[in-house]
């Protein structure tokens, strides 16, 4: 195979060097794995900050020995649960730009520390009324809005495309494990001498501890890492598709907003976020009111779906990588397949859940666990599609899609609050579940139609050399790394 450069015919040798890279990718623990572990723990800690109010809202409004409680009605609680996302939506795009300009390490580490400090003030705010809690949740949302854009920016620099499914999904599985851990331990914390305020104090302390570790050990990219061998550094940089000078590259906003693939990705992100946060914020109330479970049982059973999702992330991600790297299916087809499993599967579970009552606790819990657990498919679908489309601008793109999807996170609890007038009425919850299932159906259908998983032309600026662009596209299609031939353009 040859290509023309300056009128000369030269042999194309890019495929020849890919076999050693594959050999390297199968070697032991490296710097990229340590960075992934740091980010996995960081996702867990940040979800402690995000989810503690969902777990705490039940005992905060229920008479419990040794702990204060408040007479907030359903509307007040819905406002508290949704207020986090008011700040979350606003900070998404600025966070992506800050991470790109100044480095994701300092932005993510600082935001996590600030969020930890805010956790300590939640019990004091609650004593001043639900409005004060809303203010704190807005501020928490502002700092939490940095998490996904920053993590995506770091993953685009650190994760080779041949390991993209496993390492990226492994990092984001921390969100599910963080959710599960905070829910399962909350019951014990509520019944301890600390009461529900202890949940916020523990979240804050762990956030500060992780921030210190992250500042010490993390790096924005392999080139700035203190402990990385030259071979691994070259391996990562050759297979990420992210340019080392991307911090100074202007974001091609016009090209992004004209891309059908971007809108397919945006639809899938919105669908996932609506479903995930509807269940995350309302599941404790549903289990307490409809299934009539006590606080301790509620906390444990509410955590099961997120443990299931976290574990399934580690099942689907190697399968996805294997199918792509062996050439069984194109990257685009794999992303659509796993995202369809992750949204249409839960849709079916929620339809069934709409007909469950307190006499069918076991079936209801099983369907809830499946509805959340099968969401793991999305971790190999839309969630890493930003990096597929544009490694150089994955952070800013995540800021846009996560910001717009965050609007659904605001609306979901408010819609639930408008529908549910009697929390013990299963028929009202059925409407909530049917609406969520319908959103899953529509949003994933748009992703199947418009979604792509190939590096887009606007990933590189026009001034970049044609050799660099040619290399990125050929490496993306190389049969010795991930043989996709032309299938990515057909689906």
C-alpha positions in Angstrom: 0.0 0.0 0.0 1.4 3.5 -0.9 0.4 7.1 -0.4 1.5 10.3 -2.2 3.5 13.0 -0.5 5.0 15.9 -2.4 4.6 14.0 -5.6 6.4 11.0 -4.3 5.2 7.4 -3.9 6.1 6.2 -0.4 5.3 2.9 1.3 2.8 3.1 4.1 4.4 1.5 7.2 1.9 2.4 9.9 0.4 -1.0 10.1 3.7 -2.7 10.5 4.4 -1.0 13.8 1.0 -1.8 15.3 1.8 -5.4 16.4 4.5 -4.3 18.9 1.9 -1.9 20.3 -0.6 -4.7 20.7 2.1 -6.7 22.6 2.8 -3.8 24.9 -0.9 -3.3 25.6 -1.1 -6.8 27.1 1.8 -6.1 29.6 1.3 -5.6 33.3 0.4 -2.7 35.5 1.4 0.7 34.2 1.0 4.4 34.8 -2.3 4.6 32.9 -3.8 2.0 35.2 -2.7 3.9 38.3 -4.3 7.1 36.8 -7.5 5.0 36.2 -7.6 3.8 39.8 -7.2 7.4 41.0 -10.1 8.5 38.8 -12.2 5.5 39.8 -11.9 6.4 43.5 -12.5 10.0 42.6 -15.7 9.2 40.9 -16.8 7.2 44.0 -16.0 10.2 46.3 -17.7 12.7 44.1 -20.9 10.6 44.0 -20.8 10.5 47.8 -21.3 14.3 47.5 -24.0 13.9 44.9 -26.1 11.1 46.4 -25.9 11.8 50.1 -29.0 14.0 50.0 -31.0 11.3 48.1 -30.2 8.9 50.9 -30.6 11.4 53.7 -33.8 13.0 52.6 -35.9 10.1 54.1 -34.5 10.2 57.7 -34.3 14.0 57.5 -38.1 14.1 57.2 -38.9 11.1 59.5 -38.9 11.2 63.3 -35.8 9.3 64.4 -34.4 9.0 67.9 -31.4 11.2 68.5 -31.5 13.1 65.2 -33.5 16.2 64.1 -36.2 15.9 61.5 -38.1 18.4 59.4 -41.7 18.6 58.2 -41.0 19.1 54.5 -43.7 18.1 52.1 -43.2 16.3 48.7 -42.9 19.6 46.8 -40.1 20.8 49.2 -38.2 17.6 48.9 -38.5 17.7 45.1 -37.0 21.2 45.1 -34.1 20.0 47.3 -33.4 17.0 45.1 -33.5 19.0 41.9 -31.6 22.1 43.1 -28.3 20.3 42.8 -28.7 20.3 39.0 -29.4 24.1 38.8 -25.7 24.6 39.6 -24.6 21.5 37.8 -26.0 22.6 34.4 -24.5 26.0 34.6 -20.9 24.9 35.3 -20.6 22.2 32.6 -19.3 24.1 29.6 -17.1 26.4 31.6 -15.6 23.4 33.4 -14.8 21.7 30.0 -13.0 24.9 28.8 -11.2 25.4 32.1 -10.0 21.8 32.0 -8.8 22.2 28.5 -7.0 25.5 29.2 -5.5 25.0 32.6 -5.4 21.2 32.9 -8.1 18.9 34.3 -6.0 17.9 37.4 -6.1 21.2 39.2 -9.8 21.9 38.2 -11.0 18.4 39.4 -8.9 18.3 42.5 -10.0 21.8 43.6 -13.7 21.2 42.9 -13.7 18.0 44.9 -12.1 19.7 47.9 -14.6 22.6 47.8 -17.5 20.1 47.5 -16.2 18.3 50.5 -16.2 21.5 52.6 -19.7 22.2 51.5 -20.8 18.8 52.8 -19.9 19.8 56.4 -22.5 22.7 56.3 -25.5 20.6 55.2 -26.8 19.7 58.7 -26.5 23.4 59.8 -28.4 24.5 56.6 -31.2 22.0 57.2 -31.9 23.5 60.6 -32.5 26.9 58.9 -35.0 25.5 56.5 -35.2 23.7 53.2 -34.4 26.8 51.3 -30.9 26.9 52.9 -30.4 23.3 51.9 -31.3 24.2 48.3 -28.6 26.9 48.3 -26.0 24.5 49.4 -27.1 21.9 46.8 -26.8 24.6 44.1 -23.3 25.3 45.2 -22.5 21.6 45.3 -23.9 21.2 41.8 -21.6 24.0 40.6 -18.4 22.3 41.7 -19.7 18.8 40.8 -20.3 20.1 37.2 -16.6 19.9 36.7 -16.3 16.1 37.2 -17.4 14.6 33.9 -15.7 17.2 31.6 -12.4 16.9 33.6 -12.5 13.1 33.7 -13.3 12.9 30.0 -10.4 15.3 29.3 -8.0 13.1 31.3 -9.3 9.9 29.8 -8.8 11.3 26.3 -5.1 11.8 27.1 -4.5 8.6 29.0 -6.5 5.8 27.5 -5.4 4.1 24.3 -8.3 3.3 21.9 -7.6 -0.4 22.2 -8.4 -0.3 25.9 -11.0 2.5 25.8 -13.9 0.3 26.7 -12.3 -1.3 29.8 -10.4 1.6 31.3 -13.0 4.3 30.6 -15.9 2.1 31.8 -13.8 1.0 34.8 -13.3 4.7 35.8 -17.0 5.6 35.4 -18.1 2.5 37.3 -16.9 4.4 40.3 -20.1 6.4 40.1 -22.2 3.3 40.5 -20.1 1.9 43.3 -20.1 5.3 45.0 -23.8 5.4 44.8 -24.2 1.9 46.1 -21.8 2.3 49.0 -23.4 5.6 50.2 -26.8 4.0 50.0 -25.9 0.7 51.7 -23.9 2.3 54.5 -26.4 5.1 55.1 -28.7 2.9 57.0 -26.0 2.0 59.5 -24.9 5.7 59.8 -28.5 6.8 60.4 -28.9 4.3 63.3 -25.5 5.2 64.8 -24.8 8.0 67.3 -24.0 10.4 64.5 -27.5 10.1 62.9 -28.1 11.3 59.4 -25.7 14.3 59.8 -22.8 11.8 59.9 -23.5 11.0 56.3 -22.5 14.5 55.3 -19.5 14.7 57.6 -18.0 11.4 56.3 -18.6 12.5 52.7 -16.8 15.8 53.3 -13.8 14.1 55.1 -13.3 11.6 52.3 -13.5 14.3 49.6 -10.7 16.3 51.2 -8.5 13.2 51.7 -8.9 12.2 48.0 -8.1 15.7 46.8 -4.7 15.7 48.5 -3.9 12.2 47.1 -5.0 13.4 43.6 -2.8 16.5 43.6 0.1 14.4 44.7 -0.2 11.5 42.2 -2.2 12.6 39.2 -1.0 14.0 35.9 -2.8 15.8 33.0 -1.2 13.6 30.4 1.6 11.0 30.0 4.1 13.7 29.0 3.9 15.3 32.4 3.7 12.2 34.5 6.5 11.7 37.0 6.5 7.9 37.0 6.0 6.5 33.5 8.4 4.5 31.2 9.2 5.8 27.8 7.7 2.8 26.1 4.3 3.2 27.8 4.3 6.9 27.1 4.9 6.3 23.4 2.3 3.6 23.3 -0.4 5.8 24.9 0.3 8.8 22.8 0.3 6.8 19.6 -3.2 5.3 20.3 -5.2 8.1 21.9 -5.7 10.4 18.9 -5.3 13.4 21.2 -2.8 16.0 20.1 -0.2 17.1 22.7 -0.9 20.8 21.7 -4.7 20.5 22.1 -4.7 22.9 25.1 -4.0 25.7 22.7 -6.4 24.5 19.9 -9.6 26.5 19.6 -12.8 24.5 20.1 -14.6 24.1 16.7 -18.0 24.9 18.1 -19.7 25.5 14.7 -18.5 22.2 13.3 -19.6 20.4 16.5 -23.1 21.8 16.4 -23.4 21.0 12.7 -22.5 17.3 13.2 -25.4 14.8 13.2 -23.2 12.4 15.2 -23.1 15.0 18.0 -26.9 15.2 18.2 -27.2 11.4 18.3 -24.8 11.4 21.2 -26.7 14.3 22.9 -30.0 12.4 22.6 -28.5 9.2 24.1 -27.0 11.3 27.0 -30.3 13.0 27.8 -32.2 9.7 27.8 -29.7 8.0 30.1 -29.6 11.0 32.5 -33.4 11.3 32.8 -33.8 7.6 33.6 -30.8 7.3 35.9 -31.6 10.3 38.0 -35.3 9.7 38.2 -34.5 6.4 39.9 -31.6 7.7 41.9 -33.6 10.5 43.5 -36.9 8.8 43.8 -36.1 5.1 44.6 -35.7 5.6 48.4 -39.1 7.3 48.5 -40.7 4.6 46.3 -39.3 1.8 48.4 -40.4 3.4 51.6 -43.9 4.5 50.5 -45.0 1.9 48.0 -43.0 -1.2 49.0 -43.2 -0.2 52.7 -39.6 -1.0 53.6 -38.0 0.4 56.8 -35.1 2.8 56.6 -32.3 0.2 57.1 -33.8 -2.3 54.6 -34.6 0.6 52.2 -31.0 1.8 52.3 -29.6 -1.7 51.6 -32.0 -2.6 48.8 -31.7 0.8 47.2 -28.0 0.1 46.8 -28.4 -3.3 45.1 -29.1 -1.8 41.6 -26.0 0.3 41.7 -23.8 -2.6 42.8 -25.3 -4.6 39.9 -24.6 -1.8 37.5 -21.0 -1.3 38.7 -20.3 -5.1 38.4 -21.9 -5.3 34.9 -19.7 -2.4 33.7 -16.8 -4.8 34.2 -18.6 -7.5 32.2 -19.7 -5.5 29.2 -16.6 -3.4 28.7 -14.1 -6.3 28.0 -16.7 -7.8 25.7 -17.1 -4.6 23.8 -13.3 -4.2 23.4 -13.0 -7.8 22.3 -15.6 -7.4 19.6 -14.0 -4.3 18.3 -10.4 -5.3 18.5 -11.0 -8.7 16.8 -13.0 -7.0 14.0 -16.2 -8.8 14.8 -18.1 -5.5 14.5 -17.2 -1.9 13.9 -16.8 0.6 16.8 -19.9 2.4 15.7 -22.0 -0.8 15.7 -20.7 -1.8 19.1 -21.5 1.6 20.6 -25.1 1.4 19.3 -25.6 -2.2 20.4 -24.4 -1.7 23.9 -26.3 1.6 24.3 -29.5 -0.1 23.1 -29.1 -2.8 25.7 -28.4 -0.1 28.3 -31.6 1.9 27.5 -34.1 -0.4 25.9 -33.6 -3.1 28.5 -34.4 -0.8 31.4 -37.4 0.5 29.5 -38.9 -3.0 29.5 -38.2 -3.3 33.2 -39.8 0.0 34.1 -43.0 -1.0 32.2 -43.2 -4.1 34.4 -42.4 -2.2 37.5 -45.4 0.1 36.9 -47.7 -2.8 37.8 -45.9 -3.9 41.1 -47.5 -3.4 44.5 -46.4 -3.9 48.1 -47.5 -7.5 47.9 -44.9 -8.1 45.1 -41.8 -6.7 46.8 -39.4 -9.3 45.5 -40.4 -8.8 41.9 -40.4 -5.0 42.3 -36.9 -5.1 43.7 -35.7 -7.5 41.0 -37.1 -5.2 38.3 -35.6 -2.1 39.9 -32.2 -3.8 40.1 -32.3 -4.9 36.5 -33.6 -1.4 35.4 -30.5 0.3 36.8 -28.1 -2.6 36.4 -28.6 -3.0 32.7 -27.8 0.7 32.3 -24.2 -0.6 32.4 -24.4 -1.1 28.6 -24.4 2.7 28.2 -20.9 2.8 29.6 -19.7 1.2 26.3 -22.2 3.3 24.4 -22.8 7.1 24.5 -20.5 7.6 27.6 -17.3 7.1 25.7 -18.6 8.3 22.3 -17.2 11.8 23.0 -13.7 10.4 22.9 -14.5 8.4 19.8 -15.7 11.5 17.9 -13.0 13.9 19.1 -10.2 13.0 21.5 -8.9 16.6 21.4 -12.3 18.1 22.4 -13.8 15.3 24.4 -13.9 17.5 27.6 -15.7 20.5 26.1 -18.1 18.2 24.3 -18.9 16.4 27.5 -19.5 19.8 29.1 -22.1 20.6 26.5 -23.9 17.2 26.4 -23.8 16.8 30.2 -25.0 20.4 30.7 -28.0 19.9 28.4 -28.7 16.5 29.8 -28.5 18.1 33.3 -31.6 20.0 32.5 -33.4 16.7 32.4 -32.0 16.1 35.9 -33.7 19.3 37.0 -37.0 18.4 35.3 -37.2 14.8 36.4 -37.7 15.3 40.2 -40.1 18.2 39.4 -42.1 16.1 37.1 -42.3 13.4 39.7 -43.4 15.9 42.3 -46.1 17.2 40.0 -47.4 13.6 39.3 -47.1 12.1 42.7 -49.7 13.6 45.1 -50.0 10.4 47.1 -46.6 8.6 47.5 -48.3 5.4 48.5 -50.4 5.1 45.3 -48.7 2.6 42.8 -50.8 4.0 39.9 -49.2 7.4 40.2 -45.7 5.8 40.2 -46.8 3.8 37.1 -47.1 7.1 35.2 -43.6 8.1 36.3 -42.1 4.8 35.1 -44.0 4.9 31.8 -42.7 8.4 31.0 -39.2 7.3 31.8 -39.5 4.3 29.5 -40.8 6.4 26.7 -37.8 8.8 27.0 -35.5 5.8 26.9 -37.2 4.6 23.7 -37.0 7.9 21.8 -33.5 9.0 22.8 -31.8 5.7 22.0 -33.6 5.5 18.7 -32.1 8.8 17.7 -28.6 7.5 18.8 -29.1 4.4 16.6 -30.0 6.6 13.6 -27.4 9.4 13.9 -24.7 8.0 16.1 -21.1 7.5 14.8 -17.9 6.4 16.5 -15.2 7.5 14.1 -12.9 10.5 14.6 -14.5 13.5 13.1 -12.7 15.8 10.7 -13.0 18.8 13.1 -10.9 16.9 15.7 -7.8 18.5 14.0 -7.5 22.2 13.1 -7.1 22.9 9.3 -3.4 23.9 10.0 -2.5 20.5 11.3 -0.4 18.5 8.8 -2.1 16.1 6.5 0.3 13.4 7.6 -1.0 13.6 11.2 -4.6 13.4 10.0 -3.9 10.5 7.7 -2.1 8.7 10.6 -5.0 9.2 13.0 -7.6 7.8 10.5 -5.4 4.9 9.5 -4.7 3.9 13.0 -8.3 4.1 13.9 -9.1 1.6 11.1 -6.0 -0.5 11.4 -6.9 -4.2 11.2 -4.0 -5.1 13.5 -5.4 -3.0 16.3 -9.1 -2.7 15.7 -10.1 -3.9 12.2 -13.2 -2.1 11.2 -12.7 -1.7 7.4 -15.5 0.5 6.1 -18.2 -0.7 8.5 -18.0 2.4 10.7 -19.3 4.5 7.8 -22.1 2.2 7.0 -23.8 2.1 10.4 
